[in-house]
Amino acid sequence: MKYFIITGASKGLGEGIALELIKEEHHLLCISRTESDQLKKIAAAKNCPLDFFLFDLAFSHDIPDLMQRVFDSIHPEENSGVYLVNNAGLIQPVSRVEDMDADAVDVHMRVNLLAPMLISSAFIRLSRHMQVPKRILNISSGAAQNPYYGWSCYCTGKAGMEMFGLCISEEQKNEAYPVETMSVAPGIIDTEMQTTIRGTDDRDFIHKQKFVELKESGQLVPPALAGKKLASLLLSDGFRDGEITDIRDSY
Ligand SMILES: NC(=O)c1ccc[n+]([C@@H]2O[C@H](COP(=O)([O-])OP(=O)(O)OC[C@H]3O[C@@H](n4cnc5c(N)ncnc54)[C@H](OP(=O)(O)O)[C@@H]3O)[C@@H](O)[C@H]2O)c1
């Protein structure tokens, strides 16, 4: 049995990744504030164990306990691999730096950066004794490498997530059963996050019109397609520890 811990699998890209991983020999452990009924129904129909852990990732202090509960679902005798997909995220607050709301910045950095750091930390600690393949896939963004007017929180969080992944690879490379980590920018995916982006004020996000046009011209990638690419990358030899990549041109 391979175990997949996926944050933000209730909708959007995370749901697309989870859908692709639904198989009898996989056990999906999904973390988000809400559930996906679709995912639960398909998993049940295909005999794939799937659990939702309802949790708000802004509650950083409770993440170690959450991860202990998640790992309690892993049966050592049937474990043939543990995988973590750090996917949950939000785009808000979108504004110029001087207009930032402190509470919104606090929540953003907890969910987009602190949560993947603490979840990865617990994942490495709790899987230390497991002599199986272990991988972390960070869902990043082109915004990690390129500054966008109005997206300073988002760019900073994603850049931090990528660097954190590189540090994990550096620490793990001489372990007998290392945790391999890769960060991937998935392209522009047709999810609620894109709806939010199209709903922002032009003055807060000056590139908004470009995103409106991408949607209108049918250029957004369906989450199921992006999920397929990312799920197969996670399990393939193409998963390269310590690398950061962008798959936007692969669709
Ligand atoms: N869409 C794009 O074009 C695009 C491009 C590049 C990168 N990405 C990245 O892809 C990832 C998924 O984004 P998406 O487009 O699929 O967005 P989405 O449709 O808005 O889904 C976001 C997911 O994150 C979860 N989430 C958000 N806040 C949470 C919280 N406080 N606690 C727990 N879970 C939380 C949501 O679950 P609940 O609401 O149920 O809690 C949901 O499952 C993000 O990391 C995003 O930065 C997206």
Ligand as a Chemical Component Dictionary entry (heavy atoms), coordinates in Angstrom:
data_LIG
# 
_chem_comp.id                   LIG 
_chem_comp.type                 NON-POLYMER 
_chem_comp.pdbx_formal_charge   0 
_chem_comp.three_letter_code    LIG 
# 
loop_
_chem_comp_atom.comp_id 
_chem_comp_atom.atom_id 
_chem_comp_atom.alt_atom_id 
_chem_comp_atom.type_symbol 
_chem_comp_atom.charge 
_chem_comp_atom.model_Cartn_x 
_chem_comp_atom.model_Cartn_y 
_chem_comp_atom.model_Cartn_z 
_chem_comp_atom.pdbx_ordinal 
LIG N1  N1  N 0  -4.826  27.791 -10.083 1  
LIG C1  C1  C 0  -3.666  28.166 -10.585 2  
LIG O1  O1  O 0  -3.603  28.737 -11.689 3  
LIG C2  C2  C 0  -2.397  27.888 -9.855  4  
LIG C3  C3  C 0  -1.181  28.238 -10.472 5  
LIG C4  C4  C 0  0.012   27.978 -9.814  6  
LIG C5  C5  C 0  -0.005  27.375 -8.572  7  
LIG N2  N2  N 1  -1.207  27.052 -7.983  8  
LIG C6  C6  C 0  -1.162  26.441 -6.654  9  
LIG O2  O2  O 0  -1.940  25.257 -6.657  10 
LIG C7  C7  C 0  -2.407  24.992 -5.345  11 
LIG C8  C8  C 0  -3.893  24.695 -5.382  12 
LIG O3  O3  O 0  -4.577  25.856 -5.824  13 
LIG P1  P1  P 0  -5.973  25.816 -6.572  14 
LIG O4  O4  O 0  -5.833  26.669 -7.756  15 
LIG O5  O5  O -1 -6.438  24.438 -6.707  16 
LIG O6  O6  O 0  -6.857  26.632 -5.516  17 
LIG P2  P2  P 0  -8.324  26.368 -4.951  18 
LIG O7  O7  O 0  -9.209  25.797 -5.991  19 
LIG O8  O8  O 0  -8.697  27.653 -4.307  20 
LIG O9  O9  O 0  -8.097  25.235 -3.837  21 
LIG C9  C9  C 0  -7.319  25.518 -2.706  22 
LIG C10 C10 C 0  -7.255  24.300 -1.811  23 
LIG O10 O10 O 0  -6.506  24.663 -0.645  24 
LIG C11 C11 C 0  -7.279  24.377 0.507   25 
LIG N3  N3  N 0  -7.077  25.393 1.537   26 
LIG C12 C12 C 0  -7.073  26.735 1.391   27 
LIG N4  N4  N 0  -6.950  27.334 2.573   28 
LIG C13 C13 C 0  -6.881  26.338 3.499   29 
LIG C14 C14 C 0  -6.772  26.320 4.917   30 
LIG N5  N5  N 0  -6.747  27.446 5.648   31 
LIG N6  N6  N 0  -6.720  25.123 5.547   32 
LIG C15 C15 C 0  -6.794  23.976 4.831   33 
LIG N7  N7  N 0  -6.889  23.924 3.493   34 
LIG C16 C16 C 0  -6.945  25.107 2.841   35 
LIG C17 C17 C 0  -8.728  24.398 0.044   36 
LIG O11 O11 O 0  -9.509  23.537 0.860   37 
LIG P3  P3  P 0  -10.699 24.026 1.817   38 
LIG O12 O12 O 0  -11.276 25.275 1.245   39 
LIG O13 O13 O 0  -11.628 22.846 1.829   40 
LIG O14 O14 O 0  -10.040 24.231 3.130   41 
LIG C18 C18 C 0  -8.629  23.828 -1.364  42 
LIG O15 O15 O 0  -8.693  22.430 -1.335  43 
LIG C19 C19 C 0  -2.054  26.225 -4.512  44 
LIG O16 O16 O 0  -0.884  25.989 -3.774  45 
LIG C20 C20 C 0  -1.781  27.285 -5.570  46 
LIG O17 O17 O 0  -0.908  28.286 -5.103  47 
LIG C21 C21 C 0  -2.398  27.295 -8.591  48 
# 
loop_
_chem_comp_bond.comp_id 
_chem_comp_bond.atom_id_1 
_chem_comp_bond.atom_id_2 
_chem_comp_bond.value_order 
_chem_comp_bond.pdbx_ordinal 
LIG N1  C1  SING 1  
LIG C1  O1  DOUB 2  
LIG C1  C2  SING 3  
LIG C2  C3  SING 4  
LIG C2  C21 DOUB 5  
LIG C3  C4  DOUB 6  
LIG C4  C5  SING 7  
LIG C5  N2  DOUB 8  
LIG N2  C6  SING 9  
LIG N2  C21 SING 10 
LIG C6  O2  SING 11 
LIG C6  C20 SING 12 
LIG O2  C7  SING 13 
LIG C7  C8  SING 14 
LIG C7  C19 SING 15 
LIG C8  O3  SING 16 
LIG O3  P1  SING 17 
LIG P1  O4  DOUB 18 
LIG P1  O5  SING 19 
LIG P1  O6  SING 20 
LIG O6  P2  SING 21 
LIG P2  O7  DOUB 22 
LIG P2  O8  SING 23 
LIG P2  O9  SING 24 
LIG O9  C9  SING 25 
LIG C9  C10 SING 26 
LIG C10 O10 SING 27 
LIG C10 C18 SING 28 
LIG O10 C11 SING 29 
LIG C11 N3  SING 30 
LIG C11 C17 SING 31 
LIG N3  C12 SING 32 
LIG N3  C16 SING 33 
LIG C12 N4  DOUB 34 
LIG N4  C13 SING 35 
LIG C13 C14 SING 36 
LIG C13 C16 DOUB 37 
LIG C14 N5  SING 38 
LIG C14 N6  DOUB 39 
LIG N6  C15 SING 40 
LIG C15 N7  DOUB 41 
LIG N7  C16 SING 42 
LIG C17 O11 SING 43 
LIG C17 C18 SING 44 
LIG O11 P3  SING 45 
LIG P3  O12 DOUB 46 
LIG P3  O13 SING 47 
LIG P3  O14 SING 48 
LIG C18 O15 SING 49 
LIG C19 O16 SING 50 
LIG C19 C20 SING 51 
LIG C20 O17 SING 52 
# 
